Structures are given as structure tokens and as C-alpha cells.
Amino acid sequence: ARNGNYMPPELASASQSHQGLHKRHNNNKKLTRYQRSTSMAVQSRPWEKQPAAEDFVSALDKKRVLNTWGVLYCGGSKSVESKLRKISNKYDLELHTETF
């Protein structure tokens, strides 16, 4: 019964199915909005520390994943090169530089 009225089972299941689809659609919209807002925050402030990124990299398997990674820097900034050297040492990554 819906609001005290009889509803045939085939209509009731269709209504429940529609409600489920509507709920999933709303959840997907919220997720997409959240993904956009979080990715914009990361993209708009790349110079700020990103603890989630550091945690992600730290959790990677050193033998199967990190040993396939490397860092390449081509530029003239000694401070950037120094920071990259510290990062590559922290994660045991090879650093290749070409400075001018």
C-alpha cells in the first residue's frame, strides 16, 4: 500500500526501482561535484603540501612500483633541483638532471 492505497506488485517494484535509480543518480552527482571540488583545490595550489599524495607514494610497493619510477628535471633552478634531490632520496628514486 502506498499512502493507504493499494498498488499492484509490478507497479510497486517499478516505483522502488525508479527510486533506487534516482538515489544513485543523486549520489553520482554529489560524487562528481566532490571530485571536481577536490581536484580543483589540488590543481589550484600545487605548491602547497599534499599529505594525501605523500601517503599514497609512501604506501606503494618499493620493489614492484617505486623501482620503476624516476625523476627527470631539466632547468636552471638550483633550489628546485635541491628539493627534487631530497624527494628522490626520501623515496629512493633515481634523479636525472640537465641544468643550464
N, C-alpha and C positions, 0 to 999 in steps of 0.2 A: 504494500500500500504506500502511496505517495501522497502526503498531505491528507490522509484519511480516504483517498480514492484508490480503487483497485487499478493496478497496472499489469497487463499481461506480461508473463516472464520474458518473452522475446523483446518487448519494449524496455523492460526494466534492465536487462543485461546490456542492451544498446545504449541506454542512458548512462549506466555505470561506466561502460567502455568510453563513451564520449567524455565523461567527467575525468576519467583517467588520462585521456589524451590531452584534455585541456590543462590538467595539472602538470603533466610532463612538459607541455609547451611553455607554460609559465616558468617552470623551473629552468628550462633551457634558456629562456630569455634572461633570467636572473644570472645564470652562469656566464652567458656571453657578455652581459654587462659587467660582471665582476672581472672576467678575463680582460676585457678592454680596459677597465679602470686600472687593474694591476699592471698590465703591460705598458700602459701609457705612463704610469708612475715610474716604472723601471726605465723606460726609454727616455723620459724627460730629465732624469737625474743620474746618468751613468757614472758620474764622478763620485757619487755617494757610495758608502759601503753597502753591500748587498749580502747580509748574513745568510739568506736562503741559498744564494749561489755558492757561497763558500762551504756551507754544509753539504750541498749537493756534490760538489767536487771532492770534498774530503771523504764522502761515503763511497766514492767509486772504487772499484777493484783496481788496485795498483798494478797487478800483473796483467790483467786482461784488458783494461781500459786505459788507464793513465800512461802505460808504457807505449801506447800508440799516439799519444798527444805530444805536441811540441809547441814552442813559442817562436815566432819569427817577428823581428822588429826591424824596420827599415826607416831610419830617420836621424835627426840630429840632436835630439834632446837627451842630454845625459841623465836628467832626473827621471825621465820615462824609462830609459834603459836600466837605471838602477832599481827602480820599482819592479820592473819585469824580471830582473835578476833575482830579487828577493822572492817574488811569487814563484818563479821556476824552481828555486831552491826549496821553497816550502813544500811544493807538490812533487818534487823530484822529476821535473820536466827539463828537456833539453831546450836551451835558449840559443837561437842563432840571430846574430845582429849584423846589420850592414849600416854603418853610420857614414855620414858625410859632413 
